[in-house]
Amino acid sequence: MLMQPAKLQPDGWIRGPRGELLLWIPPALRNPFYSIWTTRVIPRGCVELDLSQMVHGREWWKCFKTAD
């Protein structure tokens, strides 16, 4: 059984296959927006995200730094 892909919704939220909120994209960055299913991109200048230190799931709290 194939799962429905996460999609960027009109309100800017990317929701998972069960409707859970995954990531909010600010209006200025929504167009163009490329998903993991994009097979080719002809660059014209867009935002690239550095996800090398991204955390997710139960580890999300590791990206928060206190003001101490």
MIDRENTI-700964 format. One record per residue (C-alpha): x, y, z; chain. Coordinates in nm, 2 decimals. Last residue first. Example, Ala and Ser with C-alpha at 12.3 -4.5 7.8 and 13.67 -1.06 7.14 Angstrom:
BEGIN
<rec east="1.37" north="-0.11" up="0.71" unit="A"/>
<rec east="1.23" north="-0.45" up="0.78" unit="A"/>
END
This chain:
BEGIN
<rec east="2.09" north="3.16" up="2.89" unit="A"/>
<rec east="1.85" north="3.24" up="2.60" unit="A"/>
<rec east="1.77" north="2.87" up="2.55" unit="A"/>
<rec east="1.86" north="2.69" up="2.23" unit="A"/>
<rec east="1.60" north="2.48" up="2.05" unit="A"/>
<rec east="1.73" north="2.24" up="1.77" unit="A"/>
<rec east="1.75" north="1.94" up="2.01" unit="A"/>
<rec east="1.38" north="1.97" up="2.09" unit="A"/>
<rec east="1.29" north="1.81" up="1.76" unit="A"/>
<rec east="1.44" north="1.47" up="1.86" unit="A"/>
<rec east="1.11" north="1.29" up="1.90" unit="A"/>
<rec east="1.03" north="1.34" up="1.54" unit="A"/>
<rec east="1.27" north="1.57" up="1.36" unit="A"/>
<rec east="1.63" north="1.71" up="1.38" unit="A"/>
<rec east="1.80" north="1.91" up="1.10" unit="A"/>
<rec east="2.17" north="1.96" up="1.12" unit="A"/>
<rec east="2.26" north="1.88" up="0.76" unit="A"/>
<rec east="1.92" north="2.03" up="0.64" unit="A"/>
<rec east="2.07" north="2.33" up="0.47" unit="A"/>
<rec east="1.77" north="2.47" up="0.29" unit="A"/>
<rec east="1.80" north="2.62" up="-0.06" unit="A"/>
<rec east="1.61" north="2.93" up="-0.15" unit="A"/>
<rec east="1.55" north="3.01" up="-0.52" unit="A"/>
<rec east="1.74" north="3.17" up="-0.81" unit="A"/>
<rec east="1.64" north="3.07" up="-1.16" unit="A"/>
<rec east="1.74" north="2.71" up="-1.14" unit="A"/>
<rec east="1.60" north="2.46" up="-1.39" unit="A"/>
<rec east="1.47" north="2.19" up="-1.17" unit="A"/>
<rec east="1.42" north="1.82" up="-1.25" unit="A"/>
<rec east="1.26" north="1.52" up="-1.08" unit="A"/>
<rec east="1.04" north="1.70" up="-0.82" unit="A"/>
<rec east="0.90" north="1.42" up="-0.61" unit="A"/>
<rec east="1.09" north="1.53" up="-0.30" unit="A"/>
<rec east="0.90" north="1.85" up="-0.32" unit="A"/>
<rec east="0.99" north="2.18" up="-0.48" unit="A"/>
<rec east="0.83" north="2.51" up="-0.38" unit="A"/>
<rec east="0.85" north="2.80" up="-0.63" unit="A"/>
<rec east="0.66" north="2.98" up="-0.50" unit="A"/>
<rec east="0.61" north="2.91" up="-0.13" unit="A"/>
<rec east="0.91" north="3.10" up="0.00" unit="A"/>
<rec east="0.76" north="3.45" up="0.04" unit="A"/>
<rec east="0.45" north="3.30" up="0.20" unit="A"/>
<rec east="0.64" north="3.14" up="0.49" unit="A"/>
<rec east="0.66" north="2.76" up="0.48" unit="A"/>
<rec east="0.52" north="2.57" up="0.78" unit="A"/>
<rec east="0.65" north="2.22" up="0.85" unit="A"/>
<rec east="0.52" north="1.88" up="0.96" unit="A"/>
<rec east="0.16" north="1.93" up="1.07" unit="A"/>
<rec east="-0.03" north="1.60" up="1.09" unit="A"/>
<rec east="-0.29" north="1.53" up="0.82" unit="A"/>
<rec east="-0.24" north="1.15" up="0.83" unit="A"/>
<rec east="-0.02" north="1.15" up="0.52" unit="A"/>
<rec east="0.18" north="1.44" up="0.65" unit="A"/>
<rec east="0.10" north="1.80" up="0.62" unit="A"/>
<rec east="0.31" north="2.08" up="0.48" unit="A"/>
<rec east="0.16" north="2.40" up="0.61" unit="A"/>
<rec east="0.15" north="2.72" up="0.40" unit="A"/>
<rec east="-0.22" north="2.78" up="0.42" unit="A"/>
<rec east="-0.27" north="2.66" up="0.06" unit="A"/>
<rec east="-0.13" north="2.32" up="0.16" unit="A"/>
<rec east="0.22" north="2.19" up="0.07" unit="A"/>
<rec east="0.19" north="1.82" up="0.04" unit="A"/>
<rec east="0.32" north="1.51" up="0.22" unit="A"/>
<rec east="0.28" north="1.21" up="0.00" unit="A"/>
<rec east="-0.01" north="0.96" up="0.02" unit="A"/>
<rec east="0.12" north="0.63" up="0.14" unit="A"/>
<rec east="0.14" north="0.34" up="-0.10" unit="A"/>
<rec east="0.00" north="0.00" up="0.00" unit="A"/>
END
